[in-house]
Amino acid sequence: MDQRVYALYQKMFQQMGPQGWWPADSKEEIILGAILVQNTNWQNAALSLHNLKEVTNFSSQQIVGLSEVELQILIRPSGFFKNKSRAIHEVFTWLLSFDSDFIKTRNYYGNDLRKQLLQLHGIGEETADVLMLYVFDVPVFVADTYGRRLFAQLGTPELTNYQSLKSLVDIAGFTLAEAQEFHGLIDEFGKAFFKGASFEESFLAHTRLNLREEEEV
């Protein structure tokens, strides 16, 4: 574990408290939300989730049973509905081959689970890590846009893409709950200080962390 990263997590948790991420009542809802929120805001994704819940109650069987047109109509508020409907259908069809048993699915693929997720239509690196963390209960770091902006502000340079941060953040030793909270804390911090107030007004304004420098022993 990189103690600097863990210290950052602890500081954020002490200041902000538990965030309870990912906000959903079921793992099926988390999967849908992770796909629907791609390239849009959460308000639009929430409208699509509402439509899907009304018709399917987030049942894997019912979701797969929808026609292509029916699914596209339900998720239209979140945009990119043709691509997202294909992704939803493919992911839930895949899960049904394991009886929608997430532990069974995780155990079948083991260390290759992320690689398998990336082979599914519409599942990129960020969505794959969200599913690993919140659906399959594997402690991983989600190096999303808010994460890259935060670590750049803290002093880590050259964070040009997802992998550029993912490869630097070591959360080995984090519990599942801590890893889930860390992602939630970063995103809620981002909403507050990268969209609303400025970073200079935040409690991390004077914190410095360059992950490209070796950790002091």
C-alpha positions in Angstrom: 0.0 0.0 0.0 1.2 3.5 -0.8 0.8 5.2 2.6 0.6 8.6 1.0 -2.6 7.5 -0.9 -4.1 6.0 2.3 -3.3 9.2 4.2 -5.2 11.1 1.5 -8.1 8.8 1.8 -8.2 9.2 5.6 -8.0 13.0 5.4 -10.9 13.1 2.9 -13.0 10.7 5.0 -12.4 12.6 8.2 -13.4 15.9 6.5 -16.3 14.6 4.4 -17.6 11.5 6.2 -19.1 8.4 4.5 -20.5 8.9 1.1 -22.4 5.6 0.7 -21.4 5.0 -2.9 -22.6 3.6 -5.3 -26.1 5.0 -4.7 -28.4 2.2 -5.7 -30.7 -0.5 -4.3 -29.3 -3.4 -6.3 -26.2 -4.5 -8.2 -28.4 -4.6 -11.4 -29.2 -0.9 -10.8 -25.5 -0.2 -10.4 -24.7 -1.8 -13.7 -27.4 0.1 -15.5 -26.3 3.4 -13.9 -22.7 2.8 -14.8 -23.6 2.3 -18.5 -26.2 5.0 -18.7 -24.1 7.8 -17.1 -21.4 7.5 -19.8 -21.1 10.8 -21.8 -23.9 12.4 -19.9 -24.8 13.7 -16.5 -26.4 11.8 -13.6 -29.8 13.6 -14.0 -30.2 12.2 -17.5 -29.1 8.7 -16.5 -31.6 8.8 -13.6 -34.5 9.5 -15.9 -33.5 6.4 -17.9 -33.2 4.4 -14.7 -36.6 5.5 -13.7 -38.1 4.3 -17.0 -36.3 0.9 -16.7 -37.5 0.4 -13.2 -41.1 1.1 -14.1 -41.0 -1.6 -16.8 -38.5 -4.2 -15.6 -37.9 -3.6 -11.9 -34.3 -4.1 -12.8 -34.8 -7.8 -13.4 -32.1 -9.3 -15.6 -34.6 -11.5 -17.3 -37.0 -8.7 -18.1 -34.2 -6.4 -19.3 -32.9 -9.0 -21.8 -36.5 -9.7 -22.8 -37.0 -6.2 -24.0 -36.8 -5.6 -27.8 -34.1 -3.4 -29.1 -36.6 -0.6 -29.9 -38.3 -0.9 -26.5 -35.0 -0.6 -24.7 -33.8 2.3 -26.8 -37.1 4.2 -26.0 -36.7 3.6 -22.3 -33.1 4.9 -22.1 -33.4 7.7 -24.6 -33.0 10.5 -21.9 -29.4 9.4 -21.3 -28.4 9.8 -24.9 -26.3 7.5 -27.2 -29.3 5.2 -26.7 -28.4 2.8 -29.6 -24.9 2.1 -28.3 -26.0 1.9 -24.6 -28.9 -0.4 -25.4 -26.6 -2.8 -27.1 -24.2 -2.6 -24.1 -27.0 -3.2 -21.6 -28.4 -6.2 -23.5 -24.9 -7.8 -24.0 -23.9 -7.3 -20.3 -27.2 -8.8 -18.9 -27.2 -11.6 -21.4 -23.7 -12.5 -20.3 -24.7 -12.3 -16.6 -27.7 -14.5 -17.2 -25.3 -17.3 -18.4 -24.2 -17.3 -14.8 -27.7 -17.1 -13.4 -27.1 -13.4 -12.5 -24.9 -14.7 -9.7 -22.2 -12.1 -9.2 -20.0 -14.3 -6.9 -20.3 -17.2 -9.3 -19.3 -14.9 -12.2 -16.3 -13.4 -10.3 -15.1 -16.8 -9.2 -15.3 -18.2 -12.7 -13.1 -15.5 -14.2 -10.8 -14.9 -11.2 -8.0 -12.5 -12.1 -9.3 -12.3 -15.7 -12.6 -10.7 -14.7 -11.6 -7.2 -15.8 -10.3 -8.5 -19.1 -13.6 -10.2 -19.7 -15.6 -7.0 -18.8 -13.5 -5.0 -21.3 -14.5 -7.5 -24.1 -18.2 -6.6 -23.6 -19.7 -4.0 -25.9 -19.7 -0.5 -24.4 -17.6 -1.3 -21.4 -14.4 0.7 -21.2 -11.8 1.0 -18.6 -13.7 3.3 -16.2 -16.9 1.3 -16.4 -15.1 -2.0 -16.0 -13.5 -0.7 -12.8 -16.8 0.6 -11.5 -18.3 -2.8 -12.0 -15.3 -4.5 -10.4 -15.6 -2.3 -7.4 -19.4 -2.0 -6.8 -20.8 -5.1 -8.5 -18.1 -7.8 -8.1 -16.7 -6.5 -4.8 -13.1 -6.3 -5.9 -11.1 -3.4 -4.4 -9.8 -1.4 -7.3 -9.1 2.3 -8.0 -11.3 4.1 -10.5 -9.1 6.7 -12.2 -11.9 8.8 -13.6 -11.8 12.5 -14.6 -12.4 13.8 -11.1 -9.6 11.5 -9.9 -7.2 12.8 -12.5 -8.1 16.4 -11.8 -7.6 15.9 -8.1 -4.2 14.2 -8.3 -3.1 16.8 -10.9 -4.0 19.6 -8.4 -2.1 17.8 -5.6 1.1 17.8 -7.8 1.2 14.6 -9.9 2.1 15.6 -13.4 1.3 14.1 -16.9 -2.1 12.6 -16.1 -3.2 12.6 -19.7 -5.6 9.6 -19.7 -7.2 6.9 -17.6 -4.2 4.6 -17.5 -1.8 7.3 -16.6 -3.3 7.7 -13.2 -4.5 4.1 -12.8 -0.9 2.8 -13.0 0.3 5.1 -10.3 -2.3 4.6 -7.5 -1.7 1.7 -5.3 -4.6 0.8 -3.0 -3.4 -2.7 -2.2 -4.4 -3.1 1.5 -7.5 -1.0 1.2 -10.6 -2.9 2.4 -13.5 -3.1 -0.1 -15.5 -0.5 1.9 -12.5 1.8 1.9 -11.9 1.5 -1.8 -15.6 2.1 -2.5 -15.6 5.2 -0.2 -12.4 6.5 -1.8 -14.1 6.7 -5.2 -17.2 8.2 -3.7 -15.1 10.8 -1.8 -13.1 11.8 -4.9 -16.2 12.2 -7.0 -18.1 14.2 -4.4 -15.1 16.4 -3.8 -14.9 16.9 -7.5 -18.5 18.0 -7.7 -17.9 20.5 -4.9 -14.5 22.0 -5.8 -14.1 21.4 -9.6 -17.7 22.4 -10.6 -18.7 24.7 -7.8 -16.1 26.3 -5.5 -12.4 26.3 -6.5 -9.8 23.8 -5.4 -8.0 26.7 -3.6 -11.0 27.0 -1.2 -10.9 23.3 -0.3 -9.4 21.5 2.7 -6.9 19.9 0.3 -5.6 23.2 -1.0 -2.2 22.9 0.7 -1.8 19.2 0.4 0.9 18.0 -2.0 1.2 14.5 -3.5 3.4 13.6 -6.5 2.9 9.9 -7.2 5.7 9.9 -9.7 8.1 10.5 -6.8 9.1 7.4 -4.8 7.5 7.0 -1.5 9.8 7.8 1.5 10.5 4.7 3.6 
